[in-house]
Every structure is written in C-alpha cells, then in structure tokens.
Amino acid sequence: MSSLDQSRRAADRAARESYGRLVALLSSITRDVASAEDALAEAFAAALRQWPAQGVPHNPEGWLLAVARRRLIDSSRRRGTNERFQDHLKLISEELDAERETSREIPDRRVALMFACAHPEIEPSIRTPLILQTILGFTAEAIAAAFLVPPATMAQRLVRAKARIKQSGIPFAVPERADLPGRLDAVLQAVYAAYSRDWAEAAEDTEDRLSDEAIWLGQVTAELIPDQAEVKGLLALMLFLDARRGARSAADGSYVPLDEQDTARWNLAQIRQAEALMKDANRMEGAGRFQIEAAIQSAHVARRLHGVDSRPDIVALYDVLFTLVPTPVVALNRLVARSRISGADEVLDEIRQLGADASLIDYQPYWAARGMLLAEAGRNEEAREALTAALGLATDEAARAFLQRRIARLPGTPGGT
C-alpha cells in the first residue's frame, strides 16, 4: 500500500471515529459549529498533504485537533476577536494536552454528541440532519437524498441551524442522562439514516461499512437507554436487514431481491438476536415506527424461512406504519406489499398517482418498483420506460446489473423473452 493510500485510510478512519468528538471539542468553546467544521476540514486537507511525505502520526486525532485549533486561533486573530476568546482557546488547549497524556487515543463519544445535537432549542426537523452532518460526516447532498429534498434546500437549512446555535448560545454539550429520552427520536432517525445509506449500496462489501457503525451505535444507545422500546426496535430492524446482506448479491455481483434470495445464506444468529429484541420491545408500552418496521421484516423472515403466509400481516403492518409515518416512501412500500396479495393491476393506478409527488421524481426505488409491477402486469413498453428511468438513477453497480437483466428479459427487447 502506498503512503498516499495509507494516509487516506488513516484520515478516513479518524473522520469516521472521531469527527463528532473533534467538532464538539472545538465548538464547545466557540459555540460556532460552522467555524469548528471549517477548521477541521482544513486540518484534514493538511493531513492529506503532509502525511504521505511525513508519515501518519501515532495519534492522528490529536494531530488533527492541534492543527484545527491553530486554524481557529489564526481565524480569530484575523477577525480581531477579543482576548476572552483567546483565553478560552488556551484553556481548552491545556485541557486537551492533559487528556492526551492519559490517553493516546481520543475516546469515541459519538452517541453522546448525537444527543447534544438534539438540543430542544434546535428546530426538531433539523436535528437529525445536523447529527448526520456534524457527527457522522454526511454531506448536505447525501442528507438531502435521505430526506428527499433538493440539496440546496438542505444546505440552507443546515447553515441556518448552525447560525442559530451560534447566535442563541445553544450549548453543544453532552446532556444529562435524564434528558436523553426527550432527544431520542432524532438520534434514532440519524442512526437508521446512516444504516440505510450503506444498505442501499447492495454491491458494497468493504471492511469498514457504515452499516456496521450504525449497528454499533444502535447497540450503544440500547445499553444507554434500555427501557425504550423504539431503541430495541431500531436495533432489531437493522439486524433483520443485515442478516440478509450475504444473500443480496449473485455470483456475478448483481442484486438479488428478497423473494429470490437463498435463505441458506442468511445469518440466522442475527435473526435470532433481532427476534429477541423484538420480544423485549413488545413487552414495553407503545409501538413506534422502528418497532413496526422490525415487525415487517420479522414477517418476511417467517414467510421465507417457515412458509408462513404473512402477506396479510405485512400489509396490515404497513397500514399501521403509514398512520405513524405518512411519507411517500412508506406509501410506495405499502402498495408493493398489497400487490403481493391482489396483483400488480390492482395497485398500478395508485402507484402512478403517487409518482406525482415531486419528492419521488428522482427516487430510484420508485421507478424500479413501478417498472417491476408494470412488467408483472404485462405492460412491457411502460415497464421498459420505468426500468430505464430506474437504471439511469441507480448508482450501485449491483442494482444496475439487476435492472439491465430485467430490461433484457422484457418481450420486445432484442434477446428478450
């Protein structure tokens, strides 16, 4: 491995494991998340310039922190910031130096810092995006894709949120344990968004998967707040999905849908763990979004592994989920589930009407589902158009290979059946 590759891997690891911790330490004094992120971005850029020639430092996170802190000091001097701020930076510098003496590595406190981003004075709709960007390192474009909004709109919302944090003096600090349940929803949504981003890439099989990190964050949260059913529901949901990871790709690398997967390749240990979490969650009061989604995945498992006709249960669960989360994505999944009972013809008009929602125009799974249902109904030309649209929006090579194969099978396609 070249020195450049080693440097990039070290920087990627530091970004994944300590980005939130570093931003929190820098912004806890400045109360300016944007400035802290800018300084840290400059530190990472400096690392990629210097580490290939000088070697990766023994403590990469400490190196990044020191460089980012110097950038903040330089920036404050250029702006003529008052001496009080300079004193604060000096104090945090001394504190961090003392911390490094007792630990060669900066502790990973992402879960705690995610709760810090969910402060009640921050607008609820921006808490999860703020966590994704500030703690988990998502770009505004990636966050926008997760929330089905234009990237420019999401970028503006994040900028406004950070400006409000600075202007209002909202503390970027780890909350007391008693305050955690009130901030839980935004944190769980962020963890699931992190998992979903990785899960969407069927072909990805890297050593450092974001989905693994999301499961770990879910496990830490479950240990931190063991009496919240939704935490267990989310962890169960991720484990149910992850149990099928090995069966999602064929030998040629193409995507394999759930109904065609080889169940012998499913991870039964993860499935059993997920089922146990579901039982624990069901003993608690209430039933939230993640519990319902986990129950849907459990029903899929029962159908494939044990031959149980769980299709009516899946539709009923989607009905409940839609009352909790009335989004176009849930509506789409609900219609697909109904088609498994009543047939594609019965839902295609509703699928078409759903496509009028502007948020679904560039949503690849919508066009893929629509194309597959049109093909089942024998409407081959329309199916070809929809599947071609899905192919054009697909970024994952496994999904592209699957769609190309399905288009090739359509009657009327050269070589099709």
C-alpha angles and dihedrals in degrees: 000000000000122000089248091055091047090051093050092049091050091048092047091050092049090049092050098044105032110019094103093044091051094047090048093052092048097043096042088078101033095039084213112115093180094056091046091052092048091051092047092048089054089050092053090048089052090050092055090050098045108029097066090059101032100033130247109296119242090245106034094176093053090049091051091048093051093049093046090049091053090050090054092049092049091048093050091051092051090052092046092241114187125264093252090069090048089053090052091052090050091051094050089047091056091045093052093046088055091048092053090053090062097039130030090201129053108241117247105245099161096131093053091047091049087060088049089058090054093066111157092237091061115089107265094228092058100044096087094045089048091053092048093052103034101037106021098035099236118162119238088249093055091047091049090053091052091052096038095238131123113275092236091055093051092046091053092049092052093048091050092048093052091047090053091050089054097043095044096042092234104181115244092207138125108270126229115270091249090060095054100087091056090056097040101100096063092047094051091048090052093049091050092046088054091050093045094052091059094038091056089064099075094178096053113112104160130151093240105047121179089218090062089052090050092052090049091050089050091052092050091049091049090053091046095050106022096165097063114097094201092060090056090043092055093047090049090050093053092046092050090053095042091051088068097048095102092053097049096084128059125218090269091052096253122137119266116206120226097259092054099044123118102242090202085074093056118107103244093186090060091046091053090048090050092049091052091051089050091054091050091049093048090057089062128077123272133013118243136186098277094047090053092047090049089050089053090053090047089054090052089052092050091050095050101036102035104024093243114158094231096156095107089049091051092052091047090050091050088052089056092044092052091056088054098039109021096186128141090245092057089045089054094050090046091055092048089052090051091051089062088065106030100027134250095281091063095060105031095092090053091046089054092048090049088057089068087076105104092217090066098053093095097026104119098199089058093059092042092052092044091050094049092050092048089051091051089052091051094245091134103169092050089045091053091052093049095044091048089053089050090049091053091053096044117107098175115087093215091055091046092053091049093050093046090053092049092049090050090054094057115108110254093035113115103263091009124133 
